[in-house]
Amino acid sequence: MQKVAGSLKQGKLRVLVSMAWMLASFMGIEVFMRHYVCQELIFPWRFSAVWAVLLTALVWLFPRWLGRLVYGLIYFFFVVYAVAQSGYYLIFNKMMWLTDLGYAGDGAEFASSIFGFLTKGFYISIVLMLAIGIGGILLLPKGKRRWYHRFISVAVCVLCCVALYFLPAKVFEIGDKDLWGAQQEWRRASSLEGTYETMYDARKVYRICGVYHTLERDLYKHIIYKHLPAYQAELERNQEEINEYFDQYHPAESENDMTGVLEGKNVILILMESMDDWLIDEETTPNICALMEDGLNFTNMYTPGYGGVRTFNTEFCVNTGMFLPTDGNLAFSYCTNDFSESMPNLFRDAGYSAESFHYNASVFYNRNIMHPAMGYEQHVSFYDEYVRDDNVLLNENYMFENEALCSRFFGGDNPDKPFFTFYITRSAHMPYTYDDVLSTYALEKYPEYKGMTGHEEVDCLKAKAKLVDDMFGELMQQLEANGQLENTAIIAFTDHYTYGMTDKERLKEESGIDNELLVEKTPFFIWAEDLEPQVVDKTVNTSDILPTIRNLFGMETDASYLGNDIFNEKYPGYVIFPSGDWLTKEVLYRDGKIVKEMYDGASADVDTEAMSELAEKYVNVGNLLLKCDSYAEEEKKDSD
């Protein structure tokens, strides 16, 4: 009897140890995420504790061999998820939605660059979590699961589901009780409930409810919900929100001194990959400096990073007037939308040809589909159509040296038809190490930059920026040789700051900023031979480029763009970041408070409540424009 009793005690002990190990392992994933993603958590421990109990009870529903399999699948899935989110956050300072994984294949080409952002501790943590998971599998005790074991497990699962259903409301009650106006529309973005329901920022949702519940919300909101009957009814309500936003916040557009000053000119639109503002100087980029000095130089342009990818976000916004969604959806999901009011379509309607050009394969960012969807007659990939030799494509001026491509770049065989050419540069792309193939190419051409600054990344960036500047020099020569210089406008903008630098402190030093959001300032200029030089210091953002170009070329459209014509005197200028933070000429507002004044006493000159309300609606409407296929709605109105 004593042996039997002892055996029973040992069996119970093994069960308790196994359960405790599982609970601790699931909570350990939350600890890992907390360390690398967000240490200022609010309530996720409550959510994750319930989830840990739920998942443990779920495992104990099954026989030992099947329980091991279920536990292994669940645990290691969340380990992979947590590691991916943490690594992404270390690089981009944001978390991603599940649908952002649709861009993973496009980023694989640069995957090796991420290792510079990860520490030894990160890798050690991964190994430790793997060992814990293996331990949890091995510790699952033998023995049959009796009916009452399963009954208890089912009961625990049901109780946990009930708790998770009611827990958010309880959390909002506690967390928002001291936030005055939390239920009012203009303060919803500052409330826990507003953040949780709107899901405009994955990290902020995680900050509230932890890794497991964030994933559950993501899965339901972005994948399951769209197939429910209520979705169409929601679309109708969303369109009403869009209309109310433009009626309330959008200043009326009217002719101004800059209306039509570029009308009829050819257009070369250039996205300068990673060309940060601190890379522009007379020594490194003399051609760019000359174009800025002789044209319109927008000195306070910001390129906020909406959606899951930076380059395509800016590329998409400049062409369509809309940022990538922040709500977890992919722009590609909207490739069948009506983009009739996009920049290429406006020019094509005015009689222009319109093609886009880039060195990379056309499947990258789905440009072979997305660019025609946005209005281009074709996306021209150098790699797909002209040469597959990567060494040749290191040359930023390749399109000028290939006769057939050069002709196409400048409008093709129809000299009487104006052309609209969109070109995406390559040279300044990350990474910034001496052994990178692009850096090697740049430093072989300009060896004086190696060791010039005493900082490897800065050396590489300067040399790469020199290559981009060379392209502008060659472009001007080609235009003059073709007799097109007088009748062509060059519009150049940058997709994002040099976030590829691993030395973030040196990046801030080079940028001359003291706040992470201010690092988003990038170059933007427009040149034409007969343009009156002008420095425009209004604080503006990427979404303002399309409405401004529309005005400069005197194009008529009834479209309601998210951004504004920069030269519209009624538009004060601002930048709204996807987190809901914002910047005006007066102040930088972040995390619910003013963190920087642009001049002494600036706080008194800005209405923070009104601006915060605008920021919340701006981010929300930006998502809704795509979701509701807003241009199609404009077409319906016109036809009616």
C-alpha positions in Angstrom: 0.0 0.0 0.0 2.8 2.4 0.8 4.4 1.7 -2.6 1.1 2.4 -4.3 0.6 5.6 -2.3 4.1 6.6 -3.0 3.6 5.9 -6.7 0.4 8.0 -6.7 2.2 10.9 -5.0 5.0 10.7 -7.6 2.4 10.6 -10.4 0.6 13.7 -9.0 4.0 15.4 -8.6 4.9 14.7 -12.2 1.6 16.1 -13.3 2.0 19.2 -11.2 5.6 19.7 -12.4 4.5 19.3 -16.1 1.6 21.7 -15.7 3.8 24.3 -14.0 6.4 23.9 -16.6 3.9 24.4 -19.4 2.4 27.5 -17.7 5.8 28.9 -17.2 6.9 28.2 -20.8 3.9 30.0 -22.2 4.5 33.0 -19.9 8.2 32.9 -20.8 7.3 33.8 -24.4 5.6 36.9 -23.0 8.6 37.7 -20.9 10.8 37.5 -24.1 8.5 39.8 -26.0 8.3 42.3 -23.1 12.1 42.5 -23.0 12.6 43.2 -26.7 9.4 45.0 -27.8 7.8 46.9 -25.0 8.8 47.1 -21.3 6.0 49.7 -20.5 3.2 47.1 -20.5 -0.2 47.9 -19.1 -2.4 44.8 -18.7 -0.9 42.0 -20.9 0.0 39.8 -17.9 -3.7 39.3 -17.2 -4.4 38.3 -20.8 -1.4 36.1 -21.1 -1.9 34.4 -17.8 -5.4 33.4 -18.9 -4.1 32.3 -22.3 -1.3 30.2 -20.6 -3.9 28.4 -18.5 -6.1 27.9 -21.6 -3.3 26.5 -23.8 -2.1 24.2 -20.9 -5.7 22.9 -20.4 -6.0 22.3 -24.2 -2.9 20.2 -24.2 -4.2 18.1 -21.3 -7.3 17.2 -23.3 -5.2 14.7 -25.3 -3.4 11.5 -24.7 0.3 11.8 -23.9 1.6 11.3 -27.4 -0.9 13.6 -29.0 -0.5 16.1 -26.2 3.2 16.3 -26.8 2.5 17.0 -30.5 -0.1 19.7 -29.7 2.1 21.3 -27.1 5.1 21.3 -29.4 3.1 22.8 -32.3 1.5 25.6 -30.2 4.6 26.4 -28.2 7.1 26.6 -31.0 4.6 28.4 -33.3 4.5 31.2 -30.7 8.2 31.1 -30.2 8.7 31.7 -33.9 6.0 34.5 -33.8 7.6 36.2 -30.8 11.1 36.0 -32.4 9.9 37.4 -35.7 8.0 40.3 -34.0 11.0 41.1 -31.7 13.5 41.1 -34.6 11.2 43.2 -36.7 10.8 45.7 -33.8 14.5 45.9 -33.3 14.9 47.0 -36.9 11.8 49.1 -37.6 10.7 50.2 -34.1 7.3 48.8 -34.8 5.4 45.4 -34.8 3.8 43.9 -37.8 0.4 42.4 -38.6 0.1 38.8 -39.9 -0.7 40.2 -43.4 2.6 42.1 -43.4 4.1 38.7 -44.0 3.0 39.0 -47.5 6.0 41.3 -48.0 8.4 38.8 -46.4 9.5 37.3 -49.8 10.4 40.8 -51.1 12.5 41.5 -48.0 14.3 38.2 -48.2 16.9 39.6 -50.6 18.1 41.9 -47.8 17.6 39.4 -44.9 21.3 39.1 -44.2 21.2 42.8 -43.2 19.1 42.1 -40.1 21.9 40.4 -38.1 23.6 43.7 -37.5 20.6 44.6 -35.3 20.5 41.5 -33.1 22.6 41.0 -30.0 24.1 37.8 -28.5 21.5 38.0 -25.8 18.8 37.7 -28.4 20.2 34.5 -29.8 20.8 33.1 -26.3 17.1 33.8 -25.4 16.0 31.9 -28.5 18.2 28.9 -27.5 16.8 29.0 -24.0 13.2 29.1 -25.2 13.8 26.1 -27.5 15.3 24.2 -24.6 12.3 25.0 -22.4 9.9 23.8 -25.2 11.8 20.5 -25.5 11.7 20.1 -21.7 7.9 20.7 -21.7 7.5 17.9 -24.3 9.6 15.4 -22.3 8.0 16.2 -19.0 4.4 15.4 -20.1 3.7 12.3 -17.9 2.6 8.9 -19.0 -0.8 7.5 -18.1 -4.3 7.5 -19.4 -6.4 10.6 -19.3 -9.6 9.6 -17.4 -13.0 11.1 -18.2 -12.8 13.5 -15.3 -9.4 14.8 -16.4 -10.9 15.7 -19.7 -14.0 17.2 -18.0 -11.8 19.4 -15.9 -9.7 20.4 -19.0 -12.8 21.3 -20.9 -14.3 23.2 -18.0 -11.0 25.2 -17.6 -11.0 26.0 -21.4 -14.6 27.2 -21.2 -13.9 29.4 -18.2 -10.8 30.9 -19.8 -12.7 31.7 -23.0 -15.4 33.4 -20.9 -12.7 35.3 -19.0 -11.1 36.5 -22.3 -14.5 37.7 -23.5 -15.1 39.9 -20.5 -11.5 40.8 -19.7 -11.1 43.6 -22.3 -14.1 45.5 -20.9 -12.7 45.2 -17.4 -9.3 46.4 -18.6 -10.8 49.4 -20.3 -12.8 50.3 -17.2 -9.7 50.4 -15.2 -7.3 51.8 -17.7 -9.5 54.6 -19.1 -11.3 55.7 -15.9 -8.9 58.6 -15.4 -8.8 59.6 -19.1 -11.3 62.4 -19.5 -13.2 62.2 -22.7 -12.1 58.6 -23.4 -15.5 57.8 -24.9 -15.5 60.9 -27.1 -14.4 60.5 -30.7 -11.5 63.0 -30.4 -9.9 61.1 -27.5 -10.5 57.6 -28.6 -7.0 57.2 -30.0 -5.6 58.0 -26.5 -7.8 55.4 -24.8 -7.1 51.7 -24.3 -10.5 50.8 -25.8 -9.9 52.9 -28.9 -6.5 51.4 -29.5 -7.8 47.9 -29.0 -10.9 48.3 -31.2 -9.3 50.3 -34.0 -6.0 48.3 -34.1 -4.1 51.1 -35.9 -0.8 50.2 -34.2 0.2 46.6 -33.5 2.6 47.5 -30.7 0.0 49.6 -28.9 -2.4 46.6 -29.0 0.3 44.3 -27.7 1.0 46.8 -24.9 -2.6 46.3 -23.8 -3.2 42.6 -24.2 0.1 40.7 -24.8 1.4 38.4 -27.4 -1.4 35.7 -27.4 -4.4 38.0 -27.5 -2.8 40.4 -30.0 -2.4 37.4 -32.4 -6.0 36.3 -31.8 -7.2 39.9 -32.5 -5.0 40.1 -35.6 -6.3 36.8 -37.0 -10.0 37.6 -36.4 -9.9 41.3 -37.5 -7.8 40.8 -40.6 -8.6 37.4 -41.9 -11.9 36.1 -40.4 -14.0 39.2 -40.1 -13.9 40.1 -43.8 -16.0 37.1 -44.6 -18.8 38.0 -42.2 -22.1 39.5 -43.4 -21.7 42.6 -41.3 -18.6 43.6 -43.4 -20.6 45.3 -46.2 -22.7 47.2 -43.8 -19.6 48.5 -42.2 -18.2 49.7 -45.5 -21.3 51.9 -45.9 -20.7 53.4 -42.5 -17.0 53.9 -43.4 -17.8 55.9 -46.5 -19.9 58.2 -44.3 -16.8 58.7 -42.1 -14.7 59.6 -45.1 -17.2 62.2 -46.3 -17.5 63.8 -42.9 -13.7 64.0 -42.6 -13.2 65.9 -45.9 -16.2 68.1 -45.1 -14.7 69.0 -41.7 -11.0 69.1 -42.2 -10.0 69.5 -45.8 -9.4 73.1 -46.9 -11.0 74.0 -50.2 -8.6 73.9 -53.1 -8.4 76.9 -55.3 -6.0 78.4 -57.9 -2.9 80.0 -56.5 0.3 81.5 -57.8 1.8 78.1 -58.6 -1.2 76.7 -60.4 -0.3 75.4 -63.9 3.4 76.7 -63.8 4.6 73.3 -65.1 1.7 72.6 -67.4 2.6 70.6 -70.5 6.1 69.7 -69.5 7.5 66.2 -69.6 7.9 64.6 -66.1 10.7 62.5 -64.6 9.6 61.4 -61.2 12.5 60.0 -59.2 12.3 58.0 -55.9 15.7 58.3 -54.4 16.1 55.1 -52.3 17.4 55.9 -48.8 18.8 59.3 -49.8 18.5 61.0 -46.3 18.7 64.7 -46.0 22.1 64.6 -44.2 23.7 63.0 -47.3 23.0 66.1 -49.4 26.0 68.4 -49.5 28.0 70.3 -52.1 31.0 67.9 -52.0 29.0 64.6 -52.2 26.0 65.6 -54.2 26.7 68.8 -56.2 24.2 68.0 -59.0 21.4 67.5 -56.5 22.3 70.7 -54.6 22.3 72.6 -57.9 18.8 71.3 -58.8 17.6 72.2 -55.3 19.0 75.7 -55.5 17.6 76.4 -58.9 14.1 74.8 -58.3 11.6 74.3 -55.5 13.3 73.0 -52.4 10.9 71.6 -49.8 13.0 71.7 -46.6 10.5 70.2 -44.2 9.3 67.2 -46.0 8.6 64.1 -43.8 8.0 60.5 -45.0 6.1 58.7 -42.2 6.3 54.9 -42.3 2.7 53.6 -42.8 2.0 49.9 -43.4 4.6 47.1 -43.2 7.2 48.3 -45.6 8.9 51.7 -46.1 9.9 52.0 -49.7 6.6 50.8 -51.2 4.7 52.9 -48.7 6.1 56.1 -50.1 6.1 54.8 -53.6 2.4 54.0 -53.3 1.4 57.2 -51.5 3.1 59.5 -54.0 1.4 57.7 -56.9 -2.1 57.3 -55.4 -2.3 59.9 -52.6 -2.9 57.1 -50.0 -0.6 55.6 -47.5 -0.3 51.8 -47.1 -2.9 50.5 -44.6 -2.0 50.5 -40.9 -4.8 48.1 -40.1 -3.0 45.0 -41.2 -4.2 44.8 -44.8 -1.9 44.7 -47.8 -2.0 47.2 -50.5 -1.9 44.3 -52.9 -5.3 43.3 -51.5 -6.7 46.4 -53.2 -5.0 45.9 -56.6 -8.4 45.8 -58.2 -9.4 49.1 -56.7 -10.2 52.1 -58.9 -7.1 54.3 -59.0 -8.4 56.6 -61.8 -7.3 59.7 -59.8 -3.7 58.5 -59.3 -0.7 60.5 -60.6 0.0 58.4 -63.6 -3.6 58.3 -64.6 -3.9 62.1 -64.3 -1.0 62.5 -66.7 -2.3 59.8 -69.1 -5.7 61.6 -69.1 -3.7 64.7 -70.2 -2.2 62.8 -73.1 1.1 61.6 -71.6 2.7 58.2 -71.9 3.5 56.8 -68.5 5.9 54.0 -67.6 7.9 53.1 -64.4 11.5 51.9 -64.3 13.6 50.0 -61.8 16.6 47.6 -61.8 14.9 44.9 -59.8 12.7 42.0 -60.9 9.2 43.1 -61.5 7.7 40.7 -59.0 9.4 42.7 -56.2 6.6 44.4 -54.2 4.3 43.1 -56.9 5.2 46.0 -59.1 4.4 44.1 -62.3 0.8 44.1 -61.0 0.6 47.2 -58.7 2.2 49.7 -61.1 -0.3 49.0 -63.9 -3.0 49.0 -61.3 -1.9 52.4 -60.2 -2.1 53.6 -63.8 1.3 53.0 -65.5 1.2 51.5 -69.0 3.9 49.1 -67.9 6.5 48.6 -65.2 9.9 48.2 -66.9 12.3 45.9 -65.0 15.9 46.1 -66.2 16.5 42.7 -64.9 13.5 41.1 -66.6 13.7 42.8 -69.9 17.3 43.9 -70.6 20.1 42.2 -68.6 20.4 39.6 -65.9 24.0 40.4 -65.1 23.9 41.7 -61.5 27.3 43.4 -61.9 26.0 45.4 -64.8 23.0 46.5 -62.8 25.2 48.0 -60.1 25.6 50.9 -62.4 22.9 53.5 -61.6 23.3 55.0 -65.1 22.5 51.7 -66.9 19.3 53.0 -68.4 21.3 55.8 -70.2 23.9 53.4 -71.6 21.4 50.9 -73.0 20.2 52.6 -76.2 16.8 50.9 -76.4 16.1 51.5 -72.7 17.3 55.1 -72.9 14.9 55.8 -75.7 12.1 54.3 -73.8 13.1 56.2 -70.6 12.7 59.5 -72.5 9.3 58.8 -74.0 10.0 56.3 -76.8 9.4 56.8 -80.5 6.7 59.5 -80.3 8.5 62.8 -79.8 5.2 64.7 -80.1 3.7 63.0 -77.1 4.8 64.2 -73.6 6.1 61.5 -71.3 5.8 60.8 -67.6 8.6 58.6 -66.4 8.9 57.2 -62.8 12.3 55.9 -61.9 13.3 54.2 -58.6 17.0 54.4 -57.8 19.1 51.7 -56.2 22.5 52.9 -55.1 21.9 54.1 -51.6 20.1 51.0 -50.5 21.1 49.2 -47.3 23.3 47.6 -46.0 26.2 49.9 -45.4 29.2 47.7 -44.8 32.5 47.6 -46.7 31.8 44.0 -47.9 28.3 44.8 -49.3 28.4 44.4 -53.1 26.9 47.9 -53.7 29.3 49.5 -51.2 32.2 47.7 -52.8 31.2 49.1 -56.2 30.8 52.6 -54.9 34.1 52.6 -53.0 36.0 51.2 -55.9 34.7 54.1 -58.0 35.3 56.6 -55.2 38.0 55.1 -52.9 38.6 58.5 -51.1 35.4 57.8 -49.1 36.7 54.7 -47.5 37.9 55.8 -44.0 37.0 59.4 -44.7 34.6 59.8 -41.7 36.1 57.1 -39.4 32.7 55.3 -39.5 32.1 52.4 -41.9 28.4 53.0 -42.4 28.8 56.7 -43.0 31.6 56.1 -45.5 29.5 53.6 -47.4 26.5 55.9 -47.4 28.4 58.9 -48.7 30.0 56.9 -51.5 26.6 55.4 -52.5 25.0 58.9 -52.4 27.7 60.0 -54.8 26.5 57.4 -57.3 22.9 58.7 -57.0 24.2 62.2 -57.6 26.1 61.0 -60.7 22.8 59.7 -62.1 21.3 63.2 -61.8 24.3 64.7 -63.6 24.0 62.2 -66.4 20.2 62.8 -66.6 20.7 66.5 -67.1 23.3 65.8 -69.9 20.9 63.4 -71.6 18.0 65.8 -71.5 20.2 68.6 -73.0 21.5 66.3 -75.7 18.0 65.2 -76.6 16.8 68.8 -76.7 14.3 68.1 -73.8 15.9 70.1 -71.0 13.7 73.2 -71.4 10.5 71.2 -71.5 11.1 68.7 -68.7 10.4 68.9 -65.0 12.3 66.7 -62.5 10.5 65.7 -59.3 12.6 63.9 -56.8 11.7 62.6 -53.3 13.1 60.0 -50.9 11.2 56.9 -49.7 12.6 57.0 -46.1 15.4 58.0 -43.9 18.5 55.7 -43.6 16.9 53.3 -41.1 19.3 50.7 -42.4 22.1 52.1 -40.3 22.7 49.9 -37.3 24.4 52.8 -35.3 21.3 54.7 -34.3 23.1 57.2 -32.2 25.4 58.1 -35.1 22.3 58.4 -37.3 20.8 60.9 -34.9 24.1 62.8 -34.8 24.3 63.0 -38.6 20.7 64.0 -38.9 21.1 66.6 -36.2 17.9 65.6 -34.4 17.1 64.7 -30.8 13.8 62.8 -31.3 13.2 59.6 -33.2 10.2 60.9 -35.2 12.2 63.9 -36.5 14.6 61.6 -38.2 11.8 61.0 -40.8 12.7 64.3 -42.5 13.9 63.6 -46.1 14.7 65.6 -49.3 12.1 66.7 -51.8 12.6 69.0 -54.7 11.2 70.0 -58.1 13.3 71.4 -60.9 12.4 72.9 -64.3 14.6 75.3 -66.2 12.1 78.2 -66.1 11.0 77.7 -62.5 11.6 80.6 -60.1 13.8 79.2 -57.4 12.0 79.0 -54.1 12.7 77.5 -50.6 9.4 76.1 -49.2 9.7 75.6 -45.4 6.1 74.5 -44.7 6.0 71.3 -42.7 4.5 68.8 -45.1 4.3 65.0 -45.7 4.4 62.4 -48.4 0.6 62.5 -49.0 0.9 66.2 -50.0 3.1 65.4 -53.1 0.3 64.2 -55.4 -2.1 67.2 -54.8 0.8 69.6 -55.2 1.9 68.1 -58.5 -1.7 68.2 -59.7 -1.8 71.9 -59.0 1.6 72.7 -60.6 0.5 71.0 -63.8 -3.0 72.6 -63.7 -4.9 69.3 -63.7 -8.6 69.2 -62.9 -9.9 66.5 -60.7 -12.8 66.1 -58.2 -10.9 63.6 -56.1 -10.6 64.0 -52.4 -6.9 63.3 -51.6 -5.7 62.6 -48.1 -3.0 65.2 -48.5 -3.1 68.8 -49.6 -1.6 71.2 -52.2 1.4 72.5 -50.4 0.9 76.0 -52.0 -2.7 76.2 -50.7 -2.5 79.1 -48.2 -5.4 77.6 -46.3 -3.4 74.4 -45.6 -1.1 75.0 -42.5 1.0 71.9 -43.1 1.5 69.0 -40.8 2.8 65.5 -40.5 0.7 62.7 -38.9 2.5 59.5 -38.0 0.7 56.1 -38.1 1.0 55.9 -34.3 -1.3 59.0 -34.1 1.6 61.3 -33.1 2.0 64.5 -35.1 4.2 67.4 -36.0 3.4 70.9 -37.0 5.5 74.1 -37.5 4.9 74.7 -33.8 5.5 71.5 -31.9 6.1 67.7 -32.0 3.4 65.8 -30.1 4.1 62.3 -29.1 2.5 59.8 -26.7 -0.1 62.3 -25.5 2.1 65.3 -24.8 4.2 67.9 -26.5 7.8 66.7 -26.5 9.5 69.5 -28.5 8.8 73.1 -29.3 10.0 74.4 -32.6 10.4 77.9 -31.1 10.0 79.4 -27.7 6.4 79.6 -26.6 5.2 77.5 -29.5 2.9 75.4 -27.3 0.6 78.4 -26.8 0.1 78.7 -30.6 -1.3 75.2 -31.2 -4.6 73.6 -30.2 -3.3 70.1 -29.2 -6.8 68.7 -28.7 -8.1 69.7 -32.1 -4.9 68.5 -33.8 -5.0 65.2 -32.0 -8.6 64.8 -33.1 -7.5 65.5 -36.7 -4.6 63.0 -36.4 -6.9 60.2 -35.2 -9.3 60.7 -38.1 -6.5 61.2 -40.6 -5.0 57.7 -39.8 -8.4 56.1 -39.8 -9.6 57.7 -43.0 -6.3 56.9 -44.7 -7.2 53.2 -44.2 -10.8 53.7 -45.2 -9.9 55.3 -48.5 -8.6 52.0 -49.7 -11.0 49.8 -47.9 -14.0 51.7 -49.4 -12.4 52.1 -52.9 -12.8 55.8 -52.6 -11.9 56.8 -56.2 -14.6 54.4 -57.4 -17.0 56.3 -55.2 -15.9 59.6 -56.7 -16.6 58.1 -60.2 -20.1 57.1 -59.1 -20.8 60.6 -57.9 -19.6 62.1 -61.2 -21.7 59.7 -63.2 -24.8 60.5 -61.0 
